[in-house]
Every structure is written in structure tokens, then in C-alpha cells.
Amino acid sequence: MAGLSKADLSYAELIDWIRLARSPGIGAKTFRQLMHRFGAADEVIAHQASWGGRQSRADIPMPAVAEQEFAAATKLGFQYVRYTDAHYPQPLAALDDAPPLLIVKGRVETLSAPLIAIVGARNATVNGRKFAKMLAMDLAKAGYGIISGMARGIDGAAHEGALMHGTTVAVLAGGVDVIYPPEHRDLYERIAATGAVISEMPPGTEPQAAFFPRRNRIISGASRGVVVVEATPRSGSLITARFAAEQGRDVFAVPGSPLDPRAHGPNGLIREGATLVQSADDILSELQSLSVIPKIFSEAKNSPPQAIDNISENDTSALRHRIEAALGSTPAPVDELIRQCQVSAAVLATILLELELAGRLERLPGNRVALVGTV
């Protein structure tokens, strides 16, 4: 995509994707819902004023802002990959909160390889780093790419091991051009030369604490399984393992001495049901029981966005009033709203999305919703 010109139709389409992806009021889930409703990014933007019956809070950037980002990225040799593109990681594309866009430095084809995540402590032991490197080497020999966060300690060792016999993907919390930690500049360049460095953030974005959990969900989501090697109980590595479990990925853990706080995380995961790992064979044997690409991944990847519920504005307004009347400040289950309002799940999802974008609806755990600002 780096070679696109301004005369290319797909250039205009990508600019619209960037505009939506950078809109403060549109998260990854909402982005996908909007694409399914309207079918294309330009249609989403064209219908912005009608969301929820009033001007949306989405605050979509002007085209010039997206064009400036695109120009900066392509000048640096970066490429954009959308969740509908062939090289976007299929397991990640199947998730409803997958980043709409990934920015890539390196070889985009690396992202479509089967990936296994290896994560762990930054202040890792010598033995921990040695084992992570050996594990990555053996998994790379078996045909898997290794994905991690390019952090100090276990992450860096895993990337190093993968580079010796295969390929690897580094996911950054900031922009792809912002090397963090700085001492990994050489590792960064070697990863980009044979694998890929990726981020969902615009170029130039400095990593912040709030961005690391978002990065971790990409690491786990793009993988077939997550291996934890040394981690304290409240570490980012355990956040990655939790994301993996929620995303339906296998979780693997390397046991350690109870006297070492860095072993408490993996030991706890094993106690909770993670697969104990003493060698790459423990991981490979577990993955062999799974299909190479589960059907849900293929379906999610190959299904283009489709516009849904093409109902008239009068019908939409009437349905919105009916649904709002059934809502209040007390959270209500979505399934109950379907029954009470006698609407289809698809129609209800459309109305709830409009209300959410208009800042009038809050989504809560347990598939519940509530109106904002009601007494």
C-alpha cells in the first residue's frame, strides 16, 4: 500500500479509514459496527450527522490530517494493513476489538504466518532469558513466527531466538518509528529486516502507560497461544495472558522456584489451568490438537463489511423512541430489550450504536446498556 498515489481509488478509501480510526469517539468495536452498518468508510462519514438523531461526538478528523499521517508513514517506508486485508493476522481479525489499521515496518507477509507469543519479565533472570531464547529457536524451527513486545528481558530474548532460525513480529505501544526501549535499536532493525514491527498508533506517538495493555491485546490476539516465562503477579505479561484466555487462545507457562517472585505469575497460571512448559514440544503437542486456522478465523477474515438494516429515517426515529422509552439509568440486558421492544438483534444493535455515538448510551459488563444523564 506504500506505493499508492492520490489518483488511486484505494488511496481515498484508506484516508477515510485513517480518519475514522483516529476519531476520539470511535473505538475498534464501534469502527467495525459502523462498517457493517454502512458498508464503507466514506458512507460512515457521510452519515455522521444522523447518528443518534444529533451530531455525533466522534469528531472525525479532516482529510488533510489523515493525508499528513499517510505521507509521514510512507516517507518512512511504513505500510498500512486493514483488518480486511490478506496480510492482516487472521486470528486478530476475528476479534471484535481488532485494531482497524496496523502500521507495519518490514515484511507485511510475516503477519499472515502462524504466530506464538512469548512474553515475560523485563528484569528477567539469566536462566529465564536463556530458556526464552531456546524456546523461540525451537518454535521457529517448527515453522512458527514469534510475536512479542520488544521489551527488555524475556521479550528481547524471544525475538533474538526467533531471528536465529525463523521470523518474528514486534508490537510497539507507541508509533512504529519510536524505538522503545532505545537500547533495542539494533534488535528493532534486525526484526524489521526479516520480520515486522507493528503498531496501531500513528507515527511519532510516544509510548505511554495506558498504551501498553492495548499493545498486549494485539500480541495475544494475533497469536495461536501465549507463553509466559517469568512474571510477577501484577505484571503486564499476566495482562497478556488474561487477554489470551478471554480471546480463546491457549495459555502456556514456564514453572519456576516459589522463592523467586518472578515465578509467582507463571506458577499461578499453571494452578489455574495453563499448560506447563518444559520444552517446545509441550507447546507443539498442544497446538497439534487444534486446526491450523479455526473456521471462525477464516470466516471473520473473508467476510467483507456489509451494510445492514436499510430502514427509512422515519422507521429509525420511531424505533429509537421505542427503545429509549424502554431504557433508563438502570442497566438493562440487551436480550431483554429485544423481547420488550419486539425488534431484531440487528435493528437493536443499530439503534444502540447510534445512541452510543451520540453520547446518550453507556455499555456495561454482562451485555447490558443504560442511558446517560437520566434520573
C-alpha positions as CSV (number, residue, x, y, z in Angstrom):
1,M,0.0,0.0,0.0
2,A,3.0,2.2,0.3
3,G,3.0,2.9,-3.4
4,L,-0.5,4.3,-3.6
5,S,-1.0,7.6,-5.4
6,K,-3.6,10.2,-4.8
7,A,-5.3,9.2,-8.1
8,D,-5.8,5.7,-6.8
9,L,-9.3,5.0,-5.6
10,S,-7.9,2.8,-2.7
11,Y,-5.9,5.9,-1.6
12,A,-9.1,7.8,-0.9
13,E,-10.6,4.7,0.8
14,L,-7.5,4.4,3.1
15,I,-7.6,8.0,4.0
16,D,-11.2,7.6,5.1
17,W,-10.2,4.5,7.2
18,I,-7.4,6.6,8.9
19,R,-9.9,9.4,9.6
20,L,-12.3,7.0,11.3
21,A,-9.5,5.1,13.2
22,R,-8.2,8.4,14.6
23,S,-11.6,9.7,15.7
24,P,-11.7,10.0,19.5
25,G,-15.3,8.8,19.7
26,I,-14.8,5.7,17.7
27,G,-13.1,2.7,19.2
28,A,-12.2,-0.5,17.5
29,K,-15.6,-2.2,18.2
30,T,-17.6,0.8,17.1
31,F,-15.5,1.1,14.0
32,R,-16.4,-2.4,13.0
33,Q,-20.1,-1.9,13.8
34,L,-20.2,1.2,11.7
35,M,-18.5,-0.6,8.8
36,H,-21.1,-3.4,9.0
37,R,-23.9,-1.0,9.1
38,F,-22.9,1.4,6.3
39,G,-20.6,-0.9,4.2
40,A,-17.8,1.6,3.5
41,A,-15.8,4.2,5.4
42,D,-16.9,7.1,3.2
43,E,-20.6,6.1,3.8
44,V,-19.9,6.1,7.6
45,I,-18.5,9.6,7.3
46,A,-21.4,10.8,5.1
47,H,-24.0,9.6,7.6
48,Q,-22.2,11.0,10.7
49,A,-24.8,13.8,11.3
50,S,-27.6,11.3,11.6
51,W,-26.0,9.1,14.3
52,G,-28.4,9.1,17.2
53,G,-30.6,11.8,15.8
54,R,-28.0,14.5,16.5
55,Q,-24.4,15.5,15.7
56,S,-22.1,12.7,16.9
57,R,-19.2,13.2,19.4
58,A,-16.9,11.2,17.1
59,D,-15.1,14.4,16.0
60,I,-13.8,12.8,12.7
61,P,-10.5,14.5,11.6
62,M,-10.4,16.4,8.4
63,P,-8.9,14.6,5.3
64,A,-5.8,16.8,5.5
65,V,-5.0,15.3,8.9
66,A,-5.1,11.8,7.6
67,E,-3.2,12.7,4.5
68,Q,-0.5,14.1,6.6
69,E,-0.2,10.9,8.6
70,F,-0.2,8.8,5.5
71,A,2.5,10.9,3.9
72,A,4.7,10.7,7.0
73,A,4.3,7.0,7.2
74,T,5.0,6.3,3.6
75,K,8.0,8.6,3.6
76,L,9.5,6.3,6.3
77,G,8.7,3.2,4.3
78,F,5.8,2.0,6.5
79,Q,2.7,0.3,5.2
80,Y,-0.9,0.2,6.4
81,V,-2.7,-3.1,6.8
82,R,-6.5,-3.1,7.3
83,Y,-8.3,-5.9,9.1
84,T,-9.9,-6.8,5.8
85,D,-6.6,-7.1,4.0
86,A,-5.0,-10.5,3.2
87,H,-1.9,-10.0,5.4
88,Y,-3.7,-8.8,8.5
89,P,-3.2,-11.6,11.1
90,Q,-6.3,-13.8,10.8
91,P,-6.7,-14.7,14.5
92,L,-6.6,-11.0,15.3
93,A,-9.1,-10.1,12.6
94,A,-11.6,-12.4,14.1
95,L,-11.8,-10.3,17.3
96,D,-14.4,-7.6,17.5
97,D,-11.9,-5.2,19.1
98,A,-9.2,-5.8,16.5
99,P,-7.4,-2.6,15.5
100,P,-8.9,-1.3,12.2
101,L,-5.4,-0.5,11.0
102,L,-1.9,-1.7,11.7
103,I,1.1,0.2,10.6
104,V,4.0,-2.0,9.6
105,K,7.7,-1.6,9.2
106,G,9.2,-4.6,7.5
107,R,7.6,-7.5,5.7
108,V,3.9,-7.5,5.9
109,E,3.7,-11.1,4.8
110,T,5.1,-12.1,8.2
111,L,1.8,-11.1,9.8
112,S,-0.1,-13.9,8.0
113,A,2.3,-16.6,9.4
114,P,1.2,-18.7,12.4
115,L,2.4,-16.9,15.4
116,I,3.1,-17.8,19.0
117,A,3.6,-15.1,21.7
118,I,6.4,-15.3,24.2
119,V,6.3,-12.7,27.0
120,G,7.8,-12.2,30.4
121,A,9.6,-10.2,33.0
122,R,11.8,-7.2,32.0
123,N,14.2,-7.9,34.9
124,A,14.4,-11.5,33.9
125,T,17.0,-13.9,35.2
126,V,19.9,-15.2,33.1
127,N,18.2,-18.6,33.0
128,G,14.8,-17.1,32.1
129,R,16.3,-15.2,29.1
130,K,18.2,-18.3,28.1
131,F,15.1,-20.5,28.2
132,A,13.0,-17.9,26.3
133,K,15.6,-17.7,23.6
134,M,15.9,-21.5,23.3
135,L,12.1,-21.9,23.2
136,A,11.8,-19.3,20.4
137,M,14.5,-21.0,18.4
138,D,12.8,-24.4,18.6
139,L,9.3,-23.0,17.8
140,A,10.8,-21.1,14.8
141,K,12.4,-24.3,13.6
142,A,8.9,-25.9,13.7
143,G,7.6,-23.2,11.4
144,Y,6.1,-20.7,13.9
145,G,6.8,-17.0,14.0
146,I,7.3,-15.4,17.4
147,I,5.4,-12.3,18.4
148,S,6.3,-10.2,21.5
149,G,6.6,-6.7,22.7
150,M,10.3,-5.9,22.2
151,A,10.7,-5.1,25.8
152,R,13.8,-5.7,27.9
153,G,14.3,-9.2,29.3
154,I,12.2,-12.1,28.1
155,D,10.7,-10.3,25.1
156,G,14.1,-9.3,23.7
157,A,15.4,-12.8,24.3
158,A,12.4,-14.4,22.5
159,H,13.0,-12.1,19.4
160,E,16.7,-13.0,19.4
161,G,15.9,-16.7,19.4
162,A,13.4,-16.4,16.6
163,L,15.8,-14.4,14.4
164,M,18.3,-17.3,14.6
165,H,16.0,-19.8,12.8
166,G,12.9,-18.0,11.6
167,T,11.0,-14.8,11.8
168,T,9.5,-12.6,14.5
169,V,7.0,-9.7,15.0
170,A,7.4,-6.9,17.5
171,V,4.4,-5.0,18.7
172,L,5.1,-1.5,19.9
173,A,3.0,0.6,22.3
174,G,4.0,3.8,20.6
175,G,4.4,4.7,16.9
176,V,6.4,2.2,14.7
177,D,9.1,4.9,14.4
178,V,9.5,5.3,18.1
179,I,12.0,2.7,19.3
180,Y,11.4,1.6,22.9
181,P,13.5,0.8,24.8
182,P,16.1,2.8,22.9
183,E,18.9,0.3,23.5
184,H,16.9,-2.2,21.3
185,R,17.6,-0.1,18.2
186,D,19.8,-2.9,16.6
187,L,17.2,-5.5,17.5
188,Y,14.5,-3.3,16.0
189,E,16.4,-3.0,12.7
190,R,17.0,-6.8,12.5
191,I,13.4,-7.6,13.2
192,A,12.2,-5.2,10.5
193,A,14.7,-6.7,8.0
194,T,13.4,-10.2,8.1
195,G,10.1,-9.9,10.1
196,A,7.9,-6.9,11.0
197,V,7.5,-4.2,13.6
198,I,3.9,-3.1,14.0
199,S,1.7,-0.7,15.9
200,E,-1.9,0.6,15.8
201,M,-0.7,4.1,16.8
202,P,0.1,6.9,14.4
203,P,3.8,7.5,13.6
204,G,5.5,9.7,16.1
205,T,3.4,8.6,19.1
206,E,5.4,8.3,22.3
207,P,4.6,5.2,24.3
208,Q,2.5,5.9,27.4
209,A,1.5,3.6,30.3
210,A,-2.1,3.4,29.0
211,F,-1.0,2.2,25.6
212,F,0.7,-1.0,26.8
213,P,-2.4,-3.0,27.6
214,R,-3.7,-2.1,24.1
215,R,-0.4,-3.4,22.7
216,N,-0.7,-6.6,24.8
217,R,-4.1,-7.4,23.4
218,I,-2.6,-7.3,19.9
219,I,0.2,-9.6,21.0
220,S,-2.2,-12.2,22.4
221,G,-4.9,-11.7,19.7
222,A,-2.5,-12.2,16.8
223,S,-1.1,-15.4,18.3
224,R,-2.3,-19.0,18.4
225,G,-1.1,-19.2,22.1
226,V,0.8,-17.2,24.7
227,V,3.8,-18.5,26.6
228,V,4.7,-16.7,29.9
229,V,8.3,-17.0,31.1
230,E,8.8,-15.3,34.5
231,A,6.3,-12.7,35.6
232,T,5.3,-11.1,38.9
233,P,1.6,-11.4,39.8
234,R,0.7,-7.8,38.7
235,S,2.9,-7.7,35.6
236,G,1.9,-6.8,32.0
237,S,2.7,-10.3,31.0
238,L,-0.2,-11.6,33.1
239,I,-2.4,-9.0,31.4
240,T,-1.4,-10.5,28.1
241,A,-2.2,-14.0,29.5
242,R,-5.6,-12.8,30.7
243,F,-6.3,-11.3,27.2
244,A,-5.3,-14.6,25.7
245,A,-7.7,-16.6,27.8
246,E,-10.6,-14.2,27.0
247,Q,-9.7,-14.4,23.3
248,G,-9.8,-18.2,23.3
249,R,-6.1,-18.7,23.0
250,D,-4.0,-21.4,24.7
251,V,-2.0,-20.2,27.7
252,F,1.3,-21.8,28.4
253,A,3.6,-21.1,31.4
254,V,7.1,-22.0,32.4
255,P,7.3,-23.0,36.1
256,G,9.9,-21.6,38.5
257,S,11.1,-21.6,42.1
258,P,8.5,-20.5,44.6
259,L,11.3,-18.5,46.2
260,D,11.5,-16.2,43.1
261,P,8.7,-13.6,42.8
262,R,9.1,-13.8,39.0
263,A,7.9,-17.3,39.2
264,H,4.7,-16.5,41.0
265,G,2.9,-15.4,37.8
266,P,3.6,-18.5,35.7
267,N,3.1,-20.8,38.7
268,G,-0.3,-19.2,39.3
269,L,-1.3,-19.6,35.7
270,I,-0.4,-23.3,35.9
271,R,-2.5,-23.6,39.0
272,E,-5.4,-22.0,37.1
273,G,-5.1,-24.5,34.2
274,A,-2.4,-23.2,31.9
275,T,-0.2,-25.8,30.2
276,L,3.1,-26.4,31.9
277,V,6.0,-25.9,29.6
278,Q,9.4,-27.5,29.9
279,S,10.3,-27.5,26.2
280,A,8.8,-26.5,22.8
281,D,7.4,-30.0,22.5
282,D,4.9,-29.2,25.2
283,I,3.6,-26.3,23.1
284,L,3.7,-28.1,19.8
285,S,1.8,-31.1,21.0
286,E,-0.9,-29.0,22.4
287,L,-1.3,-26.9,19.2
288,Q,-1.4,-30.1,17.1
289,S,-4.8,-30.8,18.6
290,L,-6.1,-27.6,17.1
291,S,-6.8,-26.9,13.4
292,V,-4.2,-24.7,11.7
293,I,-6.7,-21.9,11.3
294,P,-10.0,-22.4,13.1
295,K,-13.1,-21.8,10.9
296,I,-14.1,-18.7,12.9
297,F,-10.8,-17.0,11.8
298,S,-11.4,-17.7,8.2
299,E,-15.0,-16.6,8.3
300,A,-14.1,-13.4,10.0
301,K,-11.3,-12.6,7.6
302,N,-13.1,-13.4,4.4
303,S,-16.4,-11.7,5.2
304,P,-16.4,-8.2,3.8
305,P,-18.3,-5.5,5.7
306,Q,-22.0,-5.5,4.7
307,A,-24.5,-2.7,5.2
308,I,-27.3,-3.8,7.3
309,D,-30.9,-2.7,8.2
310,N,-31.5,-0.3,5.4
311,I,-34.6,1.1,7.1
312,S,-36.1,4.5,6.5
313,E,-35.3,7.5,8.7
314,N,-39.0,7.6,9.9
315,D,-38.8,4.0,10.9
316,T,-35.4,4.6,12.6
317,S,-36.8,7.5,14.5
318,A,-39.8,5.5,15.7
319,L,-37.7,2.6,16.8
320,R,-35.3,4.9,18.6
321,H,-38.1,6.4,20.6
322,R,-39.4,3.0,21.5
323,I,-36.0,1.7,22.6
324,E,-35.2,4.9,24.5
325,A,-38.5,4.6,26.3
326,A,-37.6,1.1,27.5
327,L,-34.2,2.3,28.7
328,G,-33.2,4.2,31.8
329,S,-30.2,4.9,34.1
330,T,-30.6,1.3,35.5
331,P,-28.6,-1.1,33.3
332,A,-30.8,-3.4,31.1
333,P,-29.8,-6.6,29.4
334,V,-29.7,-6.3,25.6
335,D,-31.6,-9.6,25.3
336,E,-34.5,-8.3,27.4
337,L,-34.7,-5.1,25.2
338,I,-35.0,-7.3,22.1
339,R,-38.0,-9.1,23.7
340,Q,-39.7,-6.0,25.2
341,C,-39.3,-3.8,22.1
342,Q,-40.0,-6.6,19.6
343,V,-37.1,-5.8,17.3
344,S,-34.5,-8.0,15.8
345,A,-31.0,-8.1,17.3
346,A,-29.6,-6.4,14.2
347,V,-32.0,-3.5,14.4
348,L,-31.4,-3.1,18.1
349,A,-27.7,-3.1,17.6
350,T,-28.1,-0.3,15.0
351,I,-30.1,1.9,17.3
352,L,-27.8,1.3,20.3
353,L,-24.8,2.2,18.2
354,E,-26.4,5.5,17.2
355,L,-27.2,6.3,20.8
356,E,-23.7,5.4,21.9
357,L,-22.1,7.6,19.3
358,A,-24.4,10.5,20.2
359,G,-23.1,10.2,23.8
360,R,-26.5,9.1,25.1
361,L,-25.8,5.4,25.9
362,E,-23.3,3.6,28.1
363,R,-22.3,-0.1,27.6
364,L,-21.7,-2.1,30.7
365,P,-20.3,-5.6,31.5
366,G,-22.7,-8.5,31.0
367,N,-24.1,-7.2,27.7
368,R,-26.1,-4.5,29.5
369,V,-26.8,-0.9,28.5
370,A,-28.1,2.2,30.2
371,L,-29.0,5.8,29.1
372,V,-26.6,8.5,30.1
373,G,-27.8,11.6,32.0
374,T,-31.2,10.2,33.0
375,V,-32.7,10.4,36.5
